Amino acid sequence: MPSKRLGRGVGSGVGGHTVGRGQKGQKSRSGHKSTIFFEGGNRPFFSRVPKYPGFKKKAEAHEAVNLGTLDKAFKVGEDVTLEALKSKGLVRKRVNLVKILSSGELTKKLNIVGLPLSESAMEKLTKAGGLVK
């Protein structure tokens, strides 16, 4: 069935006088933008967004994991990787950047693979006999 041809007079039988727009109001007037971009008088979204070169998303921050939590979660000699942290629930699954901080005590020898550490965390790890790969 073909779509209604609005605004073709009363004799067409499909919206003559008010053309299917109702009686009065902003939406019945000509010139009203009835699109998905119309925001009712607000500044439209596409003109709120910066358009200049150099506009970038904010950098992702590292998620912090403390040595004390690693001491509780891992066994002696285990490798600490990003995948291991995700599987043990210490880091959210969507996180890609993790940094190990020195809060808490480390009593076990752990091997940290491919994760950045703070300087004080590095000292505690070497005192405990751990390695950084």
N, C-alpha and C positions, 0 to 999 in steps of 0.2 A: 504494500500500500504506500503510495507516495506521501511525502511529508506535507503538512499544512502549508498553504501559501498565504501567509498572514499579510494583512494590510492591503488587500485587493478589493475593498469595498464590501458593503453589507450584503450585496447580492451573491457573493461567493459562498456565503454560509459558513465560513470558517474564520470568524474573528474579523469583522468589518470595522465597526465604530471604534472599539478600544483595542483592537488588534491582539487580543489575548493577553494584554498586560494588566488587566484589572482597571480600577477607576483612576484614582489620583496617586501622587507620591513620586518619589525620586525615580523609582524603577519604571514608571510609566512614561517618563519624559524622553524626548529624543536626545541623543548624545550620552545617555547613560551607558557605561561600559559594564555589561553583564558578563564579564569573563572571570576566569578563575583568578586573575591577577588583581581584580578590583577589590580594594580594601575599605570601601566606605568612607573615603576622605582622609585616611591615613596616608603617610608617605609610602608609596609602593615599595615592596621588598627589593626589587631589582635596582631601584635607585638609592636604597639605603646601603647596599653592599659596595665597598670600595672597589674602584675600577682601575686603580693606578698600578703600574708595575712595582713589584716588590711587596705586594700584599700577600702574606703567607700565614699559614696556620701557626698557632703557638707550638713551640717545641714540646715534645712529650717529656714529662719529668720521670726520673728514675723512681721505681718503687723500692722502698728501703726494707731490708731484711737484716735483723740484728744477729750477732753471733750467739747470743743466748738462746734464741729460737732454733738456730741451727744445731746447737748442742743438744737440745731436747729432741729434735726431729730425726737426726741422722745417727747412724751407728759408727763405730770406730773404723776409720779407713775408707769410708764411703765417699764417692764422688758427688760433689754438689754442683749440679748443672741447672740451667733454666727449666728444662723438662722435669727434673727431679723435684724442683721447688713447686712447679705447677701440679704435679701428681700428688704431692703430699699436702696440697691446699695452703701452702704458705704464701702463694702469689696467685692473683686472679689469672684466669686462662687467657685473657686478651692482652696481658702485659708482655711487652717485648724487652723492656729496659729495667734491669734490676741492679741495685748496688748494695753491697754488704757493708754494714756499719758495725762499730765496735761495742755497742751497748750489750751488757751482759758478760758472763764468763764463759770461756771455751775450755773444756777439760778434755776433749777428744781430739785425736789426730784426724783431720778432714782434708780432702783434696778438692780444691775449688777450681772448676774448669770453665774458662771463658766468661767469668763474671768480674766486674770491677769491684775493688775494695777501697775503703778509706785507709789512710796511712796507719792509724791506730789499730784498725782491724787486722792489717797485715802484720803488725808487731805481735798482737795476741795470737794470731794463727801460727806464726813461726815459733813462738814460745811453747805452744802446745805440740809442735812437731808436724804441723800440717804443711801442705804444698799448694802452690798456685801454678796452674798449667795454662 
